[in-house]
Amino acid sequence: MNSWFVYILKCTDGSLYTGITTDVERRLAEHQAGTASKYTAAYGADKIVYTEKATDRSGASKREAEIKQLTRKQKQSLLG
């Protein structure tokens, strides 16, 4: 059984992208190659700045939705 993660990626333009995956390193490589999402293909993928382990895909999706509702300032405070 795979572990699921919620992640926040810093784009090369300074914006933040939130997603879920079972393999954070692979997903970062996909984002950097421009094949993971239209957003990161357009704005570039710099590095993963936050990860959070979830219990399952459903939990990861719910947490992703919660994080996407946060303001940029709230997301930055989550980053520490």
N, CA, C and O atoms as a Maestro MAE file, in Angstrom:
{
 s_m_m2io_version
 :::
 2.0.0
}

f_m_ct {
 s_m_title
 :::
 protein
 m_atom[320] {
  # First column is atom index #
  i_m_mmod_type
  r_m_x_coord
  r_m_y_coord
  r_m_z_coord
  i_m_residue_number
  s_m_chain_name
  s_m_pdb_residue_name
  s_m_pdb_atom_name
  i_m_atomic_number
  :::
  1 25 0.829 -1.184 0.000 1 A "MET " " N  " 7
  2 3 0.000 0.000 0.000 1 A "MET " " CA " 6
  3 2 0.877 1.252 0.000 1 A "MET " " C  " 6
  4 15 1.818 1.365 0.785 1 A "MET " " O  " 8
  5 25 0.556 2.180 -0.883 2 A "ASN " " N  " 7
  6 3 1.333 3.411 -0.996 2 A "ASN " " CA " 6
  7 2 0.919 4.436 0.048 2 A "ASN " " C  " 6
  8 15 -0.247 4.523 0.431 2 A "ASN " " O  " 8
  9 25 1.890 5.200 0.495 3 A "SER " " N  " 7
  10 3 1.596 6.345 1.350 3 A "SER " " CA " 6
  11 2 1.277 7.529 0.447 3 A "SER " " C  " 6
  12 15 1.868 7.684 -0.621 3 A "SER " " O  " 8
  13 25 0.349 8.353 0.878 4 A "TRP " " N  " 7
  14 3 -0.016 9.555 0.128 4 A "TRP " " CA " 6
  15 2 0.526 10.784 0.831 4 A "TRP " " C  " 6
  16 15 0.590 10.841 2.059 4 A "TRP " " O  " 8
  17 25 0.911 11.760 0.038 5 A "PHE " " N  " 7
  18 3 1.443 13.010 0.553 5 A "PHE " " CA " 6
  19 2 0.762 14.196 -0.105 5 A "PHE " " C  " 6
  20 15 0.423 14.163 -1.288 5 A "PHE " " O  " 8
  21 25 0.570 15.241 0.680 6 A "VAL " " N  " 7
  22 3 0.173 16.541 0.153 6 A "VAL " " CA " 6
  23 2 1.460 17.341 0.098 6 A "VAL " " C  " 6
  24 15 2.264 17.293 1.029 6 A "VAL " " O  " 8
  25 25 1.662 18.076 -0.987 7 A "TYR " " N  " 7
  26 3 2.888 18.856 -1.095 7 A "TYR " " CA " 6
  27 2 2.592 20.263 -1.584 7 A "TYR " " C  " 6
  28 15 1.591 20.511 -2.256 7 A "TYR " " O  " 8
  29 25 3.485 21.174 -1.231 8 A "ILE " " N  " 7
  30 3 3.441 22.530 -1.770 8 A "ILE " " CA " 6
  31 2 4.766 22.734 -2.494 8 A "ILE " " C  " 6
  32 15 5.844 22.493 -1.952 8 A "ILE " " O  " 8
  33 25 4.644 23.181 -3.721 9 A "LEU " " N  " 7
  34 3 5.781 23.396 -4.593 9 A "LEU " " CA " 6
  35 2 5.942 24.893 -4.823 9 A "LEU " " C  " 6
  36 15 4.964 25.598 -5.073 9 A "LEU " " O  " 8
  37 25 7.163 25.368 -4.738 10 A "LYS " " N  " 7
  38 3 7.444 26.770 -5.063 10 A "LYS " " CA " 6
  39 2 7.789 26.823 -6.545 10 A "LYS " " C  " 6
  40 15 8.684 26.119 -7.012 10 A "LYS " " O  " 8
  41 25 7.073 27.662 -7.272 11 A "CYS " " N  " 7
  42 3 7.329 27.818 -8.699 11 A "CYS " " CA " 6
  43 2 8.434 28.847 -8.924 11 A "CYS " " C  " 6
  44 15 8.759 29.624 -8.026 11 A "CYS " " O  " 8
  45 25 9.000 28.849 -10.111 12 A "THR " " N  " 7
  46 3 10.106 29.753 -10.396 12 A "THR " " CA " 6
  47 2 9.682 31.220 -10.366 12 A "THR " " C  " 6
  48 15 10.534 32.098 -10.231 12 A "THR " " O  " 8
  49 25 8.392 31.502 -10.489 13 A "ASP " " N  " 7
  50 3 7.914 32.891 -10.399 13 A "ASP " " CA " 6
  51 2 7.568 33.276 -8.958 13 A "ASP " " C  " 6
  52 15 7.095 34.384 -8.707 13 A "ASP " " O  " 8
  53 25 7.807 32.354 -8.006 14 A "GLY " " N  " 7
  54 3 7.537 32.625 -6.601 14 A "GLY " " CA " 6
  55 2 6.164 32.191 -6.125 14 A "GLY " " C  " 6
  56 15 5.887 32.229 -4.927 14 A "GLY " " O  " 8
  57 25 5.300 31.780 -7.042 15 A "SER " " N  " 7
  58 3 3.964 31.321 -6.643 15 A "SER " " CA " 6
  59 2 4.043 29.926 -6.024 15 A "SER " " C  " 6
  60 15 5.058 29.240 -6.141 15 A "SER " " O  " 8
  61 25 2.963 29.520 -5.369 16 A "LEU " " N  " 7
  62 3 2.906 28.223 -4.700 16 A "LEU " " CA " 6
  63 2 1.866 27.335 -5.368 16 A "LEU " " C  " 6
  64 15 0.778 27.797 -5.709 16 A "LEU " " O  " 8
  65 25 2.197 26.068 -5.555 17 A "TYR " " N  " 7
  66 3 1.306 25.082 -6.168 17 A "TYR " " CA " 6
  67 2 1.126 23.940 -5.183 17 A "TYR " " C  " 6
  68 15 2.104 23.444 -4.624 17 A "TYR " " O  " 8
  69 25 -0.103 23.520 -4.967 18 A "THR " " N  " 7
  70 3 -0.394 22.430 -4.034 18 A "THR " " CA " 6
  71 2 -0.914 21.216 -4.801 18 A "THR " " C  " 6
  72 15 -1.733 21.350 -5.710 18 A "THR " " O  " 8
  73 25 -0.432 20.034 -4.427 19 A "GLY " " N  " 7
  74 3 -0.882 18.812 -5.070 19 A "GLY " " CA " 6
  75 2 -0.734 17.617 -4.146 19 A "GLY " " C  " 6
  76 15 -0.318 17.752 -2.995 19 A "GLY " " O  " 8
  77 25 -1.081 16.437 -4.667 20 A "ILE " " N  " 7
  78 3 -0.928 15.189 -3.916 20 A "ILE " " CA " 6
  79 2 -0.177 14.171 -4.769 20 A "ILE " " C  " 6
  80 15 -0.204 14.232 -5.998 20 A "ILE " " O  " 8
  81 25 0.484 13.246 -4.107 21 A "THR " " N  " 7
  82 3 1.246 12.218 -4.807 21 A "THR " " CA " 6
  83 2 1.579 11.070 -3.856 21 A "THR " " C  " 6
  84 15 1.428 11.192 -2.640 21 A "THR " " O  " 8
  85 25 2.029 9.967 -4.421 22 A "THR " " N  " 7
  86 3 2.562 8.874 -3.616 22 A "THR " " CA " 6
  87 2 4.091 8.892 -3.632 22 A "THR " " C  " 6
  88 15 4.729 8.179 -2.858 22 A "THR " " O  " 8
  89 25 4.679 9.710 -4.514 23 A "ASP " " N  " 7
  90 3 6.135 9.776 -4.652 23 A "ASP " " CA " 6
  91 2 6.532 11.234 -4.904 23 A "ASP " " C  " 6
  92 15 6.451 11.725 -6.030 23 A "ASP " " O  " 8
  93 25 6.957 11.905 -3.854 24 A "VAL " " N  " 7
  94 3 7.238 13.340 -3.921 24 A "VAL " " CA " 6
  95 2 8.375 13.649 -4.899 24 A "VAL " " C  " 6
  96 15 8.269 14.587 -5.690 24 A "VAL " " O  " 8
  97 25 9.449 12.879 -4.854 25 A "GLU " " N  " 7
  98 3 10.595 13.138 -5.733 25 A "GLU " " CA " 6
  99 2 10.218 12.962 -7.203 25 A "GLU " " C  " 6
  100 15 10.582 13.783 -8.046 25 A "GLU " " O  " 8
  101 25 9.488 11.891 -7.505 26 A "ARG " " N  " 7
  102 3 9.053 11.652 -8.880 26 A "ARG " " CA " 6
  103 2 8.148 12.780 -9.359 26 A "ARG " " C  " 6
  104 15 8.265 13.252 -10.491 26 A "ARG " " O  " 8
  105 25 7.246 13.204 -8.480 27 A "ARG " " N  " 7
  106 3 6.301 14.261 -8.858 27 A "ARG " " CA " 6
  107 2 7.022 15.573 -9.127 27 A "ARG " " C  " 6
  108 15 6.672 16.292 -10.064 27 A "ARG " " O  " 8
  109 25 8.021 15.892 -8.318 28 A "LEU " " N  " 7
  110 3 8.811 17.103 -8.556 28 A "LEU " " CA " 6
  111 2 9.483 17.021 -9.929 28 A "LEU " " C  " 6
  112 15 9.478 17.992 -10.685 28 A "LEU " " O  " 8
  113 25 10.055 15.868 -10.245 29 A "ALA " " N  " 7
  114 3 10.705 15.685 -11.553 29 A "ALA " " CA " 6
  115 2 9.700 15.880 -12.685 29 A "ALA " " C  " 6
  116 15 10.025 16.483 -13.707 29 A "ALA " " O  " 8
  117 25 8.475 15.370 -12.506 30 A "GLU " " N  " 7
  118 3 7.429 15.551 -13.523 30 A "GLU " " CA " 6
  119 2 7.077 17.029 -13.679 30 A "GLU " " C  " 6
  120 15 6.922 17.522 -14.796 30 A "GLU " " O  " 8
  121 25 6.951 17.731 -12.554 31 A "HIS " " N  " 7
  122 3 6.666 19.167 -12.611 31 A "HIS " " CA " 6
  123 2 7.804 19.903 -13.323 31 A "HIS " " C  " 6
  124 15 7.553 20.762 -14.168 31 A "HIS " " O  " 8
  125 25 9.042 19.571 -12.987 32 A "GLN " " N  " 7
  126 3 10.187 20.250 -13.588 32 A "GLN " " CA " 6
  127 2 10.311 19.948 -15.077 32 A "GLN " " C  " 6
  128 15 10.843 20.757 -15.837 32 A "GLN " " O  " 8
  129 25 9.821 18.782 -15.490 33 A "ALA " " N  " 7
  130 3 9.837 18.415 -16.908 33 A "ALA " " CA " 6
  131 2 8.671 19.064 -17.666 33 A "ALA " " C  " 6
  132 15 8.619 19.019 -18.895 33 A "ALA " " O  " 8
  133 25 7.737 19.669 -16.918 34 A "GLY " " N  " 7
  134 3 6.598 20.331 -17.552 34 A "GLY " " CA " 6
  135 2 5.467 19.394 -17.934 34 A "GLY " " C  " 6
  136 15 4.606 19.751 -18.738 34 A "GLY " " O  " 8
  137 25 5.464 18.181 -17.353 35 A "THR " " N  " 7
  138 3 4.448 17.192 -17.730 35 A "THR " " CA " 6
  139 2 3.408 16.932 -16.640 35 A "THR " " C  " 6
  140 15 2.482 16.150 -16.853 35 A "THR " " O  " 8
  141 25 3.544 17.575 -15.476 36 A "ALA " " N  " 7
  142 3 2.666 17.259 -14.350 36 A "ALA " " CA " 6
  143 2 1.385 18.090 -14.330 36 A "ALA " " C  " 6
  144 15 0.321 17.570 -13.995 36 A "ALA " " O  " 8
  145 25 1.471 19.363 -14.682 37 A "SER " " N  " 7
  146 3 0.281 20.209 -14.662 37 A "SER " " CA " 6
  147 2 0.486 21.398 -15.592 37 A "SER " " C  " 6
  148 15 1.614 21.812 -15.856 37 A "SER " " O  " 8
  149 25 -0.617 21.933 -16.080 38 A "LYS " " N  " 7
  150 3 -0.534 23.111 -16.947 38 A "LYS " " CA " 6
  151 2 0.062 24.294 -16.181 38 A "LYS " " C  " 6
  152 15 0.816 25.089 -16.743 38 A "LYS " " O  " 8
  153 25 -0.284 24.403 -14.888 39 A "TYR " " N  " 7
  154 3 0.187 25.533 -14.088 39 A "TYR " " CA " 6
  155 2 1.711 25.533 -13.976 39 A "TYR " " C  " 6
  156 15 2.360 26.544 -14.246 39 A "TYR " " O  " 8
  157 25 2.271 24.396 -13.577 40 A "THR " " N  " 7
  158 3 3.723 24.365 -13.402 40 A "THR " " CA " 6
  159 2 4.448 24.346 -14.745 40 A "THR " " C  " 6
  160 15 5.606 24.756 -14.821 40 A "THR " " O  " 8
  161 25 3.795 23.880 -15.798 41 A "ALA " " N  " 7
  162 3 4.402 23.968 -17.131 41 A "ALA " " CA " 6
  163 2 4.542 25.435 -17.529 41 A "ALA " " C  " 6
  164 15 5.521 25.819 -18.169 41 A "ALA " " O  " 8
  165 25 3.559 26.252 -17.149 42 A "ALA " " N  " 7
  166 3 3.573 27.675 -17.493 42 A "ALA " " CA " 6
  167 2 4.489 28.488 -16.582 42 A "ALA " " C  " 6
  168 15 5.174 29.400 -17.047 42 A "ALA " " O  " 8
  169 25 4.505 28.164 -15.286 43 A "TYR " " N  " 7
  170 3 5.219 28.999 -14.317 43 A "TYR " " CA " 6
  171 2 6.520 28.399 -13.798 43 A "TYR " " C  " 6
  172 15 7.234 29.042 -13.029 43 A "TYR " " O  " 8
  173 25 6.831 27.183 -14.207 44 A "GLY " " N  " 7
  174 3 8.080 26.553 -13.797 44 A "GLY " " CA " 6
  175 2 8.022 26.003 -12.387 44 A "GLY " " C  " 6
  176 15 7.337 26.555 -11.525 44 A "GLY " " O  " 8
  177 25 8.733 24.925 -12.151 45 A "ALA " " N  " 7
  178 3 8.760 24.281 -10.834 45 A "ALA " " CA " 6
  179 2 10.160 24.412 -10.257 45 A "ALA " " C  " 6
  180 15 11.134 23.983 -10.874 45 A "ALA " " O  " 8
  181 25 10.259 25.003 -9.077 46 A "ASP " " N  " 7
  182 3 11.550 25.203 -8.441 46 A "ASP " " CA " 6
  183 2 11.857 24.064 -7.477 46 A "ASP " " C  " 6
  184 15 12.741 23.247 -7.735 46 A "ASP " " O  " 8
  185 25 11.117 24.011 -6.350 47 A "LYS " " N  " 7
  186 3 11.397 22.983 -5.348 47 A "LYS " " CA " 6
  187 2 10.168 22.738 -4.476 47 A "LYS " " C  " 6
  188 15 9.272 23.575 -4.380 47 A "LYS " " O  " 8
  189 25 10.156 21.564 -3.846 48 A "ILE " " N  " 7
  190 3 9.116 21.230 -2.883 48 A "ILE " " CA " 6
  191 2 9.464 21.941 -1.583 48 A "ILE " " C  " 6
  192 15 10.572 21.792 -1.068 48 A "ILE " " O  " 8
  193 25 8.523 22.712 -1.053 49 A "VAL " " N  " 7
  194 3 8.796 23.462 0.175 49 A "VAL " " CA " 6
  195 2 8.007 22.932 1.373 49 A "VAL " " C  " 6
  196 15 8.229 23.367 2.503 49 A "VAL " " O  " 8
  197 25 7.082 21.989 1.129 50 A "TYR " " N  " 7
  198 3 6.275 21.448 2.231 50 A "TYR " " CA " 6
  199 2 5.713 20.094 1.828 50 A "TYR " " C  " 6
  200 15 5.244 19.919 0.704 50 A "TYR " " O  " 8
  201 25 5.761 19.142 2.745 51 A "THR " " N  " 7
  202 3 5.082 17.860 2.548 51 A "THR " " CA " 6
  203 2 4.365 17.485 3.835 51 A "THR " " C  " 6
  204 15 4.790 17.836 4.936 51 A "THR " " O  " 8
  205 25 3.292 16.778 3.669 52 A "GLU " " N  " 7
  206 3 2.492 16.318 4.803 52 A "GLU " " CA " 6
  207 2 1.950 14.937 4.440 52 A "GLU " " C  " 6
  208 15 1.306 14.774 3.404 52 A "GLU " " O  " 8
  209 25 2.208 13.952 5.286 53 A "LYS " " N  " 7
  210 3 1.741 12.599 5.021 53 A "LYS " " CA " 6
  211 2 0.249 12.502 5.329 53 A "LYS " " C  " 6
  212 15 -0.233 13.048 6.321 53 A "LYS " " O  " 8
  213 25 -0.462 11.804 4.466 54 A "ALA " " N  " 7
  214 3 -1.906 11.598 4.641 54 A "ALA " " CA " 6
  215 2 -2.175 10.110 4.853 54 A "ALA " " C  " 6
  216 15 -1.351 9.265 4.503 54 A "ALA " " O  " 8
  217 25 -3.321 9.802 5.422 55 A "THR " " N  " 7
  218 3 -3.646 8.404 5.710 55 A "THR " " CA " 6
  219 2 -3.990 7.619 4.445 55 A "THR " " C  " 6
  220 15 -3.693 6.428 4.353 55 A "THR " " O  " 8
  221 25 -4.612 8.281 3.473 56 A "ASP " " N  " 7
  222 3 -4.989 7.625 2.228 56 A "ASP " " CA " 6
  223 2 -5.251 8.692 1.162 56 A "ASP " " C  " 6
  224 15 -5.123 9.885 1.433 56 A "ASP " " O  " 8
  225 25 -5.616 8.263 -0.046 57 A "ARG " " N  " 7
  226 3 -5.836 9.219 -1.137 57 A "ARG " " CA " 6
  227 2 -6.959 10.197 -0.801 57 A "ARG " " C  " 6
  228 15 -6.855 11.389 -1.088 57 A "ARG " " O  " 8
  229 25 -8.019 9.696 -0.199 58 A "SER " " N  " 7
  230 3 -9.136 10.559 0.166 58 A "SER " " CA " 6
  231 2 -8.699 11.644 1.145 58 A "SER " " C  " 6
  232 15 -9.041 12.815 0.982 58 A "SER " " O  " 8
  233 25 -7.944 11.246 2.158 59 A "GLY " " N  " 7
  234 3 -7.442 12.199 3.135 59 A "GLY " " CA " 6
  235 2 -6.514 13.220 2.502 59 A "GLY " " C  " 6
  236 15 -6.550 14.401 2.848 59 A "GLY " " O  " 8
  237 25 -5.679 12.763 1.570 60 A "ALA " " N  " 7
  238 3 -4.764 13.668 0.873 60 A "ALA " " CA " 6
  239 2 -5.545 14.678 0.043 60 A "ALA " " C  " 6
  240 15 -5.219 15.865 0.033 60 A "ALA " " O  " 8
  241 25 -6.576 14.208 -0.652 61 A "SER " " N  " 7
  242 3 -7.397 15.101 -1.486 61 A "SER " " CA " 6
  243 2 -8.125 16.138 -0.648 61 A "SER " " C  " 6
  244 15 -8.215 17.306 -1.028 61 A "SER " " O  " 8
  245 25 -8.644 15.705 0.493 62 A "LYS " " N  " 7
  246 3 -9.350 16.638 1.378 62 A "LYS " " CA " 6
  247 2 -8.398 17.693 1.928 62 A "LYS " " C  " 6
  248 15 -8.739 18.874 1.983 62 A "LYS " " O  " 8
  249 25 -7.199 17.264 2.337 63 A "ARG " " N  " 7
  250 3 -6.225 18.212 2.873 63 A "ARG " " CA " 6
  251 2 -5.735 19.162 1.770 63 A "ARG " " C  " 6
  252 15 -5.526 20.350 2.015 63 A "ARG " " O  " 8
  253 25 -5.557 18.632 0.565 64 A "GLU " " N  " 7
  254 3 -5.166 19.476 -0.576 64 A "GLU " " CA " 6
  255 2 -6.200 20.581 -0.786 64 A "GLU " " C  " 6
  256 15 -5.844 21.743 -0.984 64 A "GLU " " O  " 8
  257 25 -7.471 20.214 -0.741 65 A "ALA " " N  " 7
  258 3 -8.543 21.195 -0.920 65 A "ALA " " CA " 6
  259 2 -8.517 22.246 0.185 65 A "ALA " " C  " 6
  260 15 -8.732 23.430 -0.075 65 A "ALA " " O  " 8
  261 25 -8.252 21.813 1.423 66 A "GLU " " N  " 7
  262 3 -8.154 22.753 2.545 66 A "GLU " " CA " 6
  263 2 -7.010 23.743 2.327 66 A "GLU " " C  " 6
  264 15 -7.176 24.948 2.516 66 A "GLU " " O  " 8
  265 25 -5.861 23.229 1.934 67 A "ILE " " N  " 7
  266 3 -4.691 24.089 1.731 67 A "ILE " " CA " 6
  267 2 -4.935 25.073 0.589 67 A "ILE " " C  " 6
  268 15 -4.538 26.235 0.668 67 A "ILE " " O  " 8
  269 25 -5.586 24.606 -0.465 68 A "LYS " " N  " 7
  270 3 -5.857 25.485 -1.608 68 A "LYS " " CA " 6
  271 2 -6.791 26.640 -1.242 68 A "LYS " " C  " 6
  272 15 -6.815 27.659 -1.932 68 A "LYS " " O  " 8
  273 25 -7.552 26.487 -0.169 69 A "GLN " " N  " 7
  274 3 -8.447 27.559 0.289 69 A "GLN " " CA " 6
  275 2 -7.719 28.616 1.121 69 A "GLN " " C  " 6
  276 15 -8.254 29.698 1.360 69 A "GLN " " O  " 8
  277 25 -6.506 28.301 1.561 70 A "LEU " " N  " 7
  278 3 -5.756 29.234 2.400 70 A "LEU " " CA " 6
  279 2 -5.240 30.412 1.577 70 A "LEU " " C  " 6
  280 15 -5.029 30.299 0.369 70 A "LEU " " O  " 8
  281 25 -5.043 31.536 2.251 71 A "THR " " N  " 7
  282 3 -4.403 32.674 1.597 71 A "THR " " CA " 6
  283 2 -2.912 32.371 1.463 71 A "THR " " C  " 6
  284 15 -2.399 31.439 2.081 71 A "THR " " O  " 8
  285 25 -2.234 33.163 0.657 72 A "ARG " " N  " 7
  286 3 -0.786 32.974 0.507 72 A "ARG " " CA " 6
  287 2 -0.090 33.125 1.859 72 A "ARG " " C  " 6
  288 15 0.815 32.358 2.188 72 A "ARG " " O  " 8
  289 25 -0.518 34.114 2.637 73 A "LYS " " N  " 7
  290 3 0.087 34.349 3.951 73 A "LYS " " CA " 6
  291 2 -0.108 33.126 4.856 73 A "LYS " " C  " 6
  292 15 0.817 32.721 5.560 73 A "LYS " " O  " 8
  293 25 -1.307 32.541 4.837 74 A "GLN " " N  " 7
  294 3 -1.576 31.347 5.643 74 A "GLN " " CA " 6
  295 2 -0.721 30.171 5.167 74 A "GLN " " C  " 6
  296 15 -0.214 29.403 5.984 74 A "GLN " " O  " 8
  297 25 -0.562 30.028 3.857 75 A "LYS " " N  " 7
  298 3 0.282 28.961 3.330 75 A "LYS " " CA " 6
  299 2 1.727 29.146 3.771 75 A "LYS " " C  " 6
  300 15 2.397 28.182 4.141 75 A "LYS " " O  " 8
  301 25 2.204 30.384 3.731 76 A "GLN " " N  " 7
  302 3 3.576 30.641 4.136 76 A "GLN " " CA " 6
  303 2 3.798 30.342 5.607 76 A "GLN " " C  " 6
  304 15 4.874 29.879 5.987 76 A "GLN " " O  " 8
  305 25 2.796 30.598 6.446 77 A "SER " " N  " 7
  306 3 2.941 30.267 7.862 77 A "SER " " CA " 6
  307 2 2.951 28.740 8.061 77 A "SER " " C  " 6
  308 15 3.578 28.237 8.994 77 A "SER " " O  " 8
  309 25 2.264 28.024 7.193 78 A "LEU " " N  " 7
  310 3 2.285 26.570 7.224 78 A "LEU " " CA " 6
  311 2 3.692 26.048 6.887 78 A "LEU " " C  " 6
  312 15 4.127 25.021 7.408 78 A "LEU " " O  " 8
  313 25 4.383 26.767 6.018 79 A "LEU " " N  " 7
  314 3 5.739 26.371 5.600 79 A "LEU " " CA " 6
  315 2 6.757 26.539 6.723 79 A "LEU " " C  " 6
  316 15 7.806 25.894 6.729 79 A "LEU " " O  " 8
  317 25 6.431 27.418 7.677 80 A "GLY " " N  " 7
  318 3 7.298 27.586 8.830 80 A "GLY " " CA " 6
  319 2 8.286 28.680 8.738 80 A "GLY " " C  " 6
  320 15 9.060 28.893 9.671 80 A "GLY " " O  " 8
  :::
 }
 m_bond[319] {
  # First column is bond index #
  i_m_from
  i_m_to
  i_m_order
  :::
  1 1 2 1
  2 2 3 1
  3 3 4 2
  4 3 5 1
  5 5 6 1
  6 6 7 1
  7 7 8 2
  8 7 9 1
  9 9 10 1
  10 10 11 1
  11 11 12 2
  12 11 13 1
  13 13 14 1
  14 14 15 1
  15 15 16 2
  16 15 17 1
  17 17 18 1
  18 18 19 1
  19 19 20 2
  20 19 21 1
  21 21 22 1
  22 22 23 1
  23 23 24 2
  24 23 25 1
  25 25 26 1
  26 26 27 1
  27 27 28 2
  28 27 29 1
  29 29 30 1
  30 30 31 1
  31 31 32 2
  32 31 33 1
  33 33 34 1
  34 34 35 1
  35 35 36 2
  36 35 37 1
  37 37 38 1
  38 38 39 1
  39 39 40 2
  40 39 41 1
  41 41 42 1
  42 42 43 1
  43 43 44 2
  44 43 45 1
  45 45 46 1
  46 46 47 1
  47 47 48 2
  48 47 49 1
  49 49 50 1
  50 50 51 1
  51 51 52 2
  52 51 53 1
  53 53 54 1
  54 54 55 1
  55 55 56 2
  56 55 57 1
  57 57 58 1
  58 58 59 1
  59 59 60 2
  60 59 61 1
  61 61 62 1
  62 62 63 1
  63 63 64 2
  64 63 65 1
  65 65 66 1
  66 66 67 1
  67 67 68 2
  68 67 69 1
  69 69 70 1
  70 70 71 1
  71 71 72 2
  72 71 73 1
  73 73 74 1
  74 74 75 1
  75 75 76 2
  76 75 77 1
  77 77 78 1
  78 78 79 1
  79 79 80 2
  80 79 81 1
  81 81 82 1
  82 82 83 1
  83 83 84 2
  84 83 85 1
  85 85 86 1
  86 86 87 1
  87 87 88 2
  88 87 89 1
  89 89 90 1
  90 90 91 1
  91 91 92 2
  92 91 93 1
  93 93 94 1
  94 94 95 1
  95 95 96 2
  96 95 97 1
  97 97 98 1
  98 98 99 1
  99 99 100 2
  100 99 101 1
  101 101 102 1
  102 102 103 1
  103 103 104 2
  104 103 105 1
  105 105 106 1
  106 106 107 1
  107 107 108 2
  108 107 109 1
  109 109 110 1
  110 110 111 1
  111 111 112 2
  112 111 113 1
  113 113 114 1
  114 114 115 1
  115 115 116 2
  116 115 117 1
  117 117 118 1
  118 118 119 1
  119 119 120 2
  120 119 121 1
  121 121 122 1
  122 122 123 1
  123 123 124 2
  124 123 125 1
  125 125 126 1
  126 126 127 1
  127 127 128 2
  128 127 129 1
  129 129 130 1
  130 130 131 1
  131 131 132 2
  132 131 133 1
  133 133 134 1
  134 134 135 1
  135 135 136 2
  136 135 137 1
  137 137 138 1
  138 138 139 1
  139 139 140 2
  140 139 141 1
  141 141 142 1
  142 142 143 1
  143 143 144 2
  144 143 145 1
  145 145 146 1
  146 146 147 1
  147 147 148 2
  148 147 149 1
  149 149 150 1
  150 150 151 1
  151 151 152 2
  152 151 153 1
  153 153 154 1
  154 154 155 1
  155 155 156 2
  156 155 157 1
  157 157 158 1
  158 158 159 1
  159 159 160 2
  160 159 161 1
  161 161 162 1
  162 162 163 1
  163 163 164 2
  164 163 165 1
  165 165 166 1
  166 166 167 1
  167 167 168 2
  168 167 169 1
  169 169 170 1
  170 170 171 1
  171 171 172 2
  172 171 173 1
  173 173 174 1
  174 174 175 1
  175 175 176 2
  176 175 177 1
  177 177 178 1
  178 178 179 1
  179 179 180 2
  180 179 181 1
  181 181 182 1
  182 182 183 1
  183 183 184 2
  184 183 185 1
  185 185 186 1
  186 186 187 1
  187 187 188 2
  188 187 189 1
  189 189 190 1
  190 190 191 1
  191 191 192 2
  192 191 193 1
  193 193 194 1
  194 194 195 1
  195 195 196 2
  196 195 197 1
  197 197 198 1
  198 198 199 1
  199 199 200 2
  200 199 201 1
  201 201 202 1
  202 202 203 1
  203 203 204 2
  204 203 205 1
  205 205 206 1
  206 206 207 1
  207 207 208 2
  208 207 209 1
  209 209 210 1
  210 210 211 1
  211 211 212 2
  212 211 213 1
  213 213 214 1
  214 214 215 1
  215 215 216 2
  216 215 217 1
  217 217 218 1
  218 218 219 1
  219 219 220 2
  220 219 221 1
  221 221 222 1
  222 222 223 1
  223 223 224 2
  224 223 225 1
  225 225 226 1
  226 226 227 1
  227 227 228 2
  228 227 229 1
  229 229 230 1
  230 230 231 1
  231 231 232 2
  232 231 233 1
  233 233 234 1
  234 234 235 1
  235 235 236 2
  236 235 237 1
  237 237 238 1
  238 238 239 1
  239 239 240 2
  240 239 241 1
  241 241 242 1
  242 242 243 1
  243 243 244 2
  244 243 245 1
  245 245 246 1
  246 246 247 1
  247 247 248 2
  248 247 249 1
  249 249 250 1
  250 250 251 1
  251 251 252 2
  252 251 253 1
  253 253 254 1
  254 254 255 1
  255 255 256 2
  256 255 257 1
  257 257 258 1
  258 258 259 1
  259 259 260 2
  260 259 261 1
  261 261 262 1
  262 262 263 1
  263 263 264 2
  264 263 265 1
  265 265 266 1
  266 266 267 1
  267 267 268 2
  268 267 269 1
  269 269 270 1
  270 270 271 1
  271 271 272 2
  272 271 273 1
  273 273 274 1
  274 274 275 1
  275 275 276 2
  276 275 277 1
  277 277 278 1
  278 278 279 1
  279 279 280 2
  280 279 281 1
  281 281 282 1
  282 282 283 1
  283 283 284 2
  284 283 285 1
  285 285 286 1
  286 286 287 1
  287 287 288 2
  288 287 289 1
  289 289 290 1
  290 290 291 1
  291 291 292 2
  292 291 293 1
  293 293 294 1
  294 294 295 1
  295 295 296 2
  296 295 297 1
  297 297 298 1
  298 298 299 1
  299 299 300 2
  300 299 301 1
  301 301 302 1
  302 302 303 1
  303 303 304 2
  304 303 305 1
  305 305 306 1
  306 306 307 1
  307 307 308 2
  308 307 309 1
  309 309 310 1
  310 310 311 1
  311 311 312 2
  312 311 313 1
  313 313 314 1
  314 314 315 1
  315 315 316 2
  316 315 317 1
  317 317 318 1
  318 318 319 1
  319 319 320 2
  :::
 }
}
